[in-house]
Amino acid sequence: MRRYLSRGVLAAAALAVAVACVASATAEDKQKPKTTKLDTLKKLAGDWTGKIKHGDKEQEATINYKVTAGGSAVLETIMPGSDHEMVTVYTEDGDDLVLTHYCMLHNQPRMKAERDGGAKKLVFKFAGAGNLKSDKDPHMHNMTMEILGEDHIKCSWTLYEDGKEAHTAVFDLKRKKK
């Protein structure tokens, strides 16, 4: 009887240790911050240079990424200091990654990233705009960012006009080394 009792006590102790380990691991998992798509964009901080291609035209391009607002936003400045300078702000809205693009067309398209795009390919779709009288007015409608490596990205901005796709501008950029 004593033997069965000691085996029962040992089994109960082993079970208690196992339950404690699982509970501890679960508590640690909850404390670990999850990596978000915004975290992926934060890693882009710095200057990027390369080419922008619009149809048959190609020209030099520069983009700067800066983490701002206490780490809650990433500020993208396209063609800084030029007549074509534009700003895009990336933030989180709940579980969604969103952007507002302050365009040289004097409107402010808002886009939301698709949830299934993954961390290496962010696909943003039009979700409304400020200062847009009609969706037939020219505006940036979609944007796809492909992270091709730690120091290489490609961004494709699609312009809509008269309610349909008019053309796409593709930025092929490499991180500028100091």
ABEGO torsion letter per residue (X at the ends): XAAAAAAAAAAAAAAAAAAAAAAAAAAAAAABBBBBAAAAAAAABEBBBEBBBBEABBBBBBBBBBBBGGGABBBBBBGBGBAABBBBBBBBBEABBBBBBBBAAGBBBBBBBBAAAEAABBBBBBAEBBGBABAABBBBABBBBBBAEAABBBBBBBBBBGGBBABBBBBBBBBBBX
